[in-house]
Amino acid sequence: MFLDFLEYEKETVHVKKVDEEEYVALGNFFFWKCLCGKCSVKEMCHLLESAGVRPQQFLSLLLSMWLFREKDILKNQESISFLHSLLSILIKMKGAIDVSWDFQSVSPWWQQVRTACAQAENIGAALLAALIGRSVSTSVTNSLAEKDIQEIEASDGMTDSWEALSLDMEHWNMLLRQLEDCLVLQTLLQNKGNKPTCGHSEPLSRISVKKLLEGGRGKSLLICVTWLNFAVEDPHGVIHQGNMSFGPARPN
């Protein structure tokens, strides 16, 4: 069944265009047992490489499945170490790093991971994936930089590898801060099972970094005010108490 979603062309295996549900199911087929420790991560990646797969497409399958199965992942904490192993091996596969990549720009491979995390509505799974991705990215780029250590000593400057590490780290840290903020906001919105909407059928708790950024500066404030109006009997009283709490101290 799942082989129907794949096609072989020019000695390379491609994933056909399928809907999101089928894409997640295909990711489950290839990687879920690896994340549960029931299948060797090295053997699976070796099998994919020997079949001539495009690493970027299977990275996308892995991320889609991971970001979809948040509840299962949080119950199975060992999956975190297995995802680290998978990302560490996938990045070493032939074709994973574009030969045309300029070290003075962000890595397309890791940008693919960050983009998937920024678009995810399961913020907990996205935050874990971003933390693991940053760890693997740092390790891989450090390895490249260590090869250039003699060049650093000779030129008394930074090599392209170190520049790539610094640039990628900046993007990782920004994404992690955004995901942490989203997680706090999502936790608030899901408190006591409240699912307010903002004039739409979609609950406010279905947020993502991408949605908040596209909504502009006032998006987060709008969500909080809408939730407050929905979840609290006297929102104006809460705001008034908050102003009193954070106002200037009264003289004794």
C-alpha positions as CSV (number, residue, x, y, z in Angstrom):
1,M,0.0,0.0,0.0
2,F,2.6,2.6,1.1
3,L,4.8,1.7,-1.9
4,D,2.1,3.3,-4.1
5,F,3.1,6.6,-2.6
6,L,6.6,6.3,-3.9
7,E,8.1,6.5,-7.4
8,Y,11.5,5.6,-8.8
9,E,13.0,8.0,-11.4
10,K,16.6,8.6,-12.5
11,E,17.9,6.2,-9.8
12,T,16.2,8.2,-7.1
13,V,13.1,7.4,-4.9
14,H,10.6,10.3,-4.7
15,V,7.5,10.7,-2.6
16,K,4.4,11.4,-4.7
17,K,2.1,14.3,-3.9
18,V,-0.4,13.1,-1.4
19,D,-2.6,14.8,1.2
20,E,-1.5,15.5,4.7
21,E,-3.1,12.5,6.3
22,E,-1.4,10.1,3.9
23,Y,1.9,12.0,4.3
24,V,1.8,11.4,8.1
25,A,0.8,7.8,7.6
26,L,3.8,7.3,5.3
27,G,6.0,8.9,7.9
28,N,4.6,6.5,10.5
29,F,5.4,3.6,8.2
30,F,9.1,4.5,7.8
31,F,10.0,6.0,11.2
32,W,7.6,5.3,14.1
33,K,9.1,2.0,15.0
34,C,12.5,3.7,14.9
35,L,11.3,6.3,17.4
36,C,9.9,3.5,19.7
37,G,13.2,1.6,19.6
38,K,11.6,-1.4,17.8
39,C,13.7,-0.8,14.6
40,S,17.3,0.1,14.2
41,V,17.8,3.7,13.2
42,K,21.0,3.0,11.4
43,E,19.5,0.1,9.5
44,M,16.5,2.1,8.4
45,C,18.7,5.0,7.2
46,H,21.1,2.7,5.4
47,L,18.1,1.1,3.7
48,L,16.8,4.5,2.6
49,E,20.2,5.5,1.3
50,S,20.8,2.3,-0.6
51,A,17.4,2.8,-2.3
52,G,18.5,6.2,-3.5
53,V,16.1,8.3,-1.6
54,R,16.1,12.1,-1.5
55,P,17.0,12.8,2.2
56,Q,15.1,16.1,2.2
57,Q,11.8,14.3,1.4
58,F,12.3,11.8,4.1
59,L,13.2,14.5,6.6
60,S,9.9,16.1,5.7
61,L,8.1,12.7,6.3
62,L,9.8,12.3,9.7
63,L,9.0,15.8,10.8
64,S,5.3,15.6,9.7
65,M,4.9,12.4,11.7
66,W,6.7,13.8,14.7
67,L,4.7,17.0,14.8
68,F,1.4,15.2,14.4
69,R,1.9,12.6,17.1
70,E,2.6,14.9,20.0
71,K,0.7,13.0,22.6
72,D,2.4,9.7,21.8
73,I,5.8,11.3,21.8
74,L,5.3,12.9,25.2
75,K,4.3,9.5,26.6
76,N,7.4,7.9,25.1
77,Q,10.3,10.0,26.2
78,E,12.8,7.6,24.6
79,S,11.6,8.9,21.3
80,I,13.6,12.1,22.0
81,S,17.0,10.3,21.9
82,F,15.9,8.3,18.8
83,L,14.9,11.4,16.9
84,H,18.4,12.8,17.8
85,S,19.9,9.7,16.3
86,L,17.7,9.9,13.2
87,L,18.6,13.5,12.5
88,S,22.2,12.8,13.1
89,I,22.3,10.0,10.5
90,L,20.0,11.6,7.9
91,I,22.2,14.7,7.7
92,K,25.1,12.5,6.8
93,M,23.3,10.8,3.9
94,K,24.3,11.6,0.3
95,G,22.6,14.7,-1.0
96,A,21.5,15.9,2.5
97,I,23.8,18.9,2.3
98,D,23.5,20.8,-0.9
99,V,26.9,21.1,-2.6
100,S,26.0,24.6,-3.7
101,W,25.3,25.8,-0.1
102,D,27.2,29.0,0.7
103,F,28.4,28.8,4.3
104,Q,27.6,32.5,4.7
105,S,23.9,31.7,4.4
106,V,21.7,29.5,6.6
107,S,21.7,25.8,5.9
108,P,18.8,24.8,3.7
109,W,18.5,21.4,5.6
110,W,18.1,23.0,9.0
111,Q,15.9,25.8,7.7
112,Q,13.6,23.0,6.5
113,V,13.4,21.8,10.1
114,R,12.8,25.3,11.5
115,T,10.1,26.0,9.0
116,A,8.2,22.8,9.9
117,C,8.4,23.7,13.6
118,A,7.3,27.2,13.0
119,Q,4.2,26.0,11.1
120,A,3.3,23.3,13.7
121,E,0.3,23.7,15.9
122,N,1.4,21.0,18.3
123,I,3.8,23.4,20.1
124,G,5.2,20.8,22.5
125,A,6.4,18.5,19.8
126,A,7.7,21.5,17.8
127,L,9.7,22.7,20.7
128,L,11.3,19.3,21.3
129,A,12.1,19.0,17.6
130,A,13.7,22.4,17.6
131,L,15.8,21.6,20.7
132,I,17.0,18.4,19.1
133,G,17.6,20.0,15.8
134,R,19.7,22.7,17.3
135,S,21.8,20.1,19.2
136,V,22.5,18.0,16.0
137,S,23.1,21.1,13.9
138,T,25.7,22.4,16.4
139,S,27.4,19.1,16.5
140,V,27.5,18.7,12.7
141,T,28.7,22.3,12.1
142,N,31.3,22.0,14.9
143,S,32.7,18.9,13.1
144,L,33.1,21.0,10.0
145,A,34.7,23.8,11.9
146,E,37.2,21.6,13.6
147,K,38.5,20.6,10.1
148,D,39.2,24.2,9.5
149,I,41.0,24.9,12.8
150,Q,44.4,25.2,11.0
151,E,43.0,27.8,8.7
152,I,41.7,29.8,11.7
153,E,45.2,29.7,13.3
154,A,46.8,30.7,10.1
155,S,44.5,33.6,9.2
156,D,43.6,34.6,12.8
157,G,40.0,34.9,11.7
158,M,36.8,33.0,11.3
159,T,36.3,30.3,8.8
160,D,33.1,29.8,6.8
161,S,32.1,26.9,9.1
162,W,32.2,29.1,12.2
163,E,30.2,31.8,10.4
164,A,27.6,29.1,9.5
165,L,27.4,27.9,13.1
166,S,26.9,31.4,14.4
167,L,24.3,32.3,11.8
168,D,22.3,29.0,12.3
169,M,22.5,29.3,16.1
170,E,21.0,32.8,15.9
171,H,18.0,31.4,13.9
172,W,17.7,28.4,16.3
173,N,17.6,30.6,19.4
174,M,15.1,33.0,17.9
175,L,12.8,30.0,17.0
176,L,13.1,28.5,20.4
177,R,12.1,31.7,22.1
178,Q,9.1,32.0,19.8
179,L,8.1,28.4,20.5
180,E,8.4,28.9,24.3
181,D,6.2,32.0,24.1
182,C,3.7,30.0,22.0
183,L,3.7,27.2,24.5
184,V,2.9,29.5,27.3
185,L,0.1,31.1,25.3
186,Q,-1.3,27.8,24.2
187,T,-1.3,26.5,27.8
188,L,-3.3,29.5,28.9
189,L,-5.8,29.0,26.1
190,Q,-6.3,25.4,26.9
191,N,-6.7,26.0,30.7
192,K,-9.8,24.3,32.1
193,G,-10.7,23.0,28.7
194,N,-11.9,26.4,27.5
195,K,-11.8,26.7,23.7
196,P,-12.8,30.2,22.7
197,T,-12.9,31.3,19.1
198,C,-12.3,34.7,17.6
199,G,-15.3,35.0,15.3
200,H,-14.2,31.8,13.5
201,S,-14.8,28.1,13.9
202,E,-11.1,27.5,14.6
203,P,-10.3,27.5,18.4
204,L,-7.8,30.1,19.5
205,S,-5.6,27.3,21.0
206,R,-4.7,26.3,17.5
207,I,-1.8,28.7,17.2
208,S,1.7,28.5,15.7
209,V,4.7,30.7,15.4
210,K,3.9,31.3,11.8
211,K,0.3,32.3,12.5
212,L,1.3,34.7,15.3
213,L,4.0,36.3,13.1
214,E,1.5,36.7,10.2
215,G,-1.0,38.2,12.5
216,G,1.3,41.1,13.4
217,R,2.2,42.6,16.7
218,G,-1.3,42.8,18.1
219,K,-2.2,39.1,17.4
220,S,-1.0,37.8,20.8
221,L,-2.8,40.5,22.7
222,L,-6.0,40.0,20.7
223,I,-5.9,36.3,21.5
224,C,-5.4,36.9,25.3
225,V,-8.1,39.5,25.4
226,T,-10.6,37.2,23.6
227,W,-9.7,34.4,25.9
228,L,-10.1,36.6,29.0
229,N,-13.5,37.8,27.8
230,F,-14.6,34.2,27.3
231,A,-13.1,32.4,30.3
232,V,-13.5,35.0,33.1
233,E,-16.8,36.2,34.4
234,D,-15.5,39.7,35.1
235,P,-12.5,40.4,32.8
236,H,-12.6,44.1,33.6
237,G,-12.2,43.3,37.3
238,V,-9.2,41.1,36.5
239,I,-7.6,43.9,34.5
240,H,-8.2,46.4,37.3
241,Q,-6.7,44.1,39.9
242,G,-3.7,43.6,37.6
243,N,-3.2,47.3,37.3
244,M,-3.4,47.7,41.1
245,S,-0.8,44.9,41.6
246,F,1.7,46.3,39.2
247,G,1.1,50.0,40.0
248,P,3.4,52.2,42.0
249,A,4.0,51.3,45.6
250,R,1.9,53.2,48.1
251,P,3.7,55.3,50.7
252,N,3.6,53.9,54.2
